[in-house]
Amino acid sequence: MEEILANLERTKCELDRGQVESFIQCLLRAKRVFALGAGRSGLVARAFAMRIMHLGLNVYVVGETITPSLQPEDVLVAVSGSGETDLVVGAASIAKRAGAKIAAVTSFPDSRLGRLADVVVVLPGRAKTETISEYVERELAGEHASLAPLGTL
């Protein structure tokens, strides 16, 4: 528990307040917010969508049966620790072509996702990116690299 709390405190202290403010403004200017992530990042995206819905924003989770198509006045919140997850990067590319804004949450601002994004919030903590096969191998072996935030509990 102490390690988790220490990781959360470190992350809080290392967050760039300017990035967070830009992220918030991007959400508030959007007509609708779409949230997406894969694996544990997908759970983070879903929880985030629920929280901002409670704050009164019009939000959808990408992949649900009731999710409409993106429009230019919308924003896609794309969550990927590595910034290289094909599903997330592919969706961000589609959203960009549709004229929507991309707000990325990642540990790697120079990743494919980071480069596509209009706004990036960098969550420190991951030391390296991983391939999808490495990710799957770790998951199947029960090896988990971090104790939060993008590693979530």
C-alpha positions in Angstrom: 0.0 0.0 0.0 2.8 2.4 0.9 4.5 1.8 -2.5 1.2 2.5 -4.3 0.7 5.7 -2.4 4.3 6.8 -3.0 3.9 6.2 -6.7 0.7 8.2 -6.8 2.4 11.1 -4.9 5.4 11.0 -7.2 3.1 11.1 -10.3 1.1 14.0 -8.8 4.3 16.0 -8.2 5.7 15.3 -11.7 2.5 16.2 -13.6 2.9 19.3 -15.8 0.1 21.7 -14.7 0.2 23.4 -18.1 -0.5 20.1 -19.8 -3.4 19.3 -17.4 -4.9 22.8 -18.0 -4.7 22.4 -21.8 -6.3 19.0 -21.5 -9.2 20.4 -19.4 -9.7 23.2 -21.8 -9.8 20.8 -24.7 -12.5 18.8 -23.0 -14.6 21.8 -22.1 -14.5 23.2 -25.6 -15.6 19.9 -27.2 -19.2 19.2 -28.1 -18.6 15.5 -27.1 -15.8 13.5 -25.5 -14.9 10.0 -26.7 -12.7 7.9 -24.4 -10.5 5.0 -25.6 -7.8 2.7 -24.3 -6.8 -1.0 -24.5 -6.4 -3.4 -21.6 -5.8 -1.6 -18.3 -5.6 1.7 -20.1 -9.1 0.9 -21.4 -10.3 0.5 -17.8 -8.7 3.9 -17.0 -10.5 5.5 -20.0 -13.8 4.0 -19.0 -13.5 5.2 -15.4 -12.5 8.6 -16.6 -15.5 8.7 -18.9 -17.8 7.9 -16.0 -16.3 10.7 -13.9 -16.6 13.4 -16.5 -20.1 12.3 -17.3 -20.9 12.9 -13.6 -19.4 16.4 -14.1 -22.0 17.0 -16.9 -19.9 16.4 -20.0 -21.3 14.5 -23.0 -19.1 11.5 -23.1 -18.9 8.1 -24.9 -16.7 5.1 -24.7 -15.3 4.0 -28.1 -16.5 0.5 -29.0 -19.8 0.6 -27.1 -23.0 -0.1 -29.1 -24.4 3.4 -28.6 -21.3 5.3 -29.5 -21.9 7.7 -32.4 -19.3 8.7 -35.0 -16.8 11.4 -34.3 -17.4 14.9 -35.6 -14.9 17.8 -36.0 -16.2 19.5 -32.8 -15.4 16.4 -30.7 -12.4 15.2 -28.8 -10.9 11.7 -28.5 -9.2 11.0 -25.1 -6.7 8.3 -26.0 -5.0 6.5 -23.1 -1.9 4.4 -23.8 1.1 4.0 -21.5 3.4 3.3 -24.4 1.6 5.5 -26.9 2.2 2.7 -29.4 -0.9 0.5 -28.9 -2.1 -0.2 -32.5 -5.8 0.0 -31.6 -5.5 3.4 -29.9 -3.1 4.9 -32.5 -5.4 3.7 -35.3 -8.5 5.2 -33.6 -6.6 8.5 -33.1 -5.6 8.5 -36.8 -9.3 8.1 -37.8 -10.4 10.8 -35.3 -7.7 13.2 -36.7 -8.9 12.5 -40.3 -12.5 13.3 -39.1 -11.3 16.7 -37.8 -11.7 15.9 -34.1 -9.1 16.9 -31.5 -6.9 14.2 -29.9 -6.1 14.5 -26.2 -3.5 11.8 -25.3 -2.6 10.4 -21.9 0.7 8.6 -22.1 4.2 8.1 -20.7 5.8 8.8 -24.0 5.0 12.1 -25.7 7.2 11.3 -28.7 5.3 8.1 -29.4 3.0 7.7 -32.4 0.0 8.7 -30.3 1.9 11.6 -28.8 2.8 12.9 -32.2 -0.9 12.6 -33.4 -2.3 14.4 -30.4 -3.3 18.0 -30.1 -2.9 17.9 -26.4 -0.7 15.5 -24.4 -0.6 14.8 -20.7 2.5 12.9 -19.8 2.2 10.5 -16.9 5.7 9.6 -15.8 6.6 6.2 -14.6 7.2 3.8 -17.5 10.8 3.3 -18.4 10.3 1.8 -21.8 7.8 0.9 -24.4 6.8 -2.6 -25.1 5.6 -4.6 -28.1 2.2 -6.1 -28.0 3.8 -9.6 -27.8 5.8 -8.5 -24.7 2.6 -7.1 -23.2 0.7 -10.3 -23.8 3.6 -12.5 -22.5 3.8 -10.5 -19.3 0.1 -10.6 -18.8 0.0 -14.4 -19.3 2.9 -14.9 -17.0 1.4 -12.7 -14.3 4.2 -10.2 -14.4 3.0 -6.6 -13.8 5.5 -3.8 -14.1 3.9 -1.0 -12.1 1.5 -0.2 -9.3 -0.3 2.8 -11.0 -1.3 5.2 -12.5 -1.2 3.8 -16.1 -0.5 0.4 -14.6 -3.6 0.9 -12.4 -4.5 -1.2 -9.5 
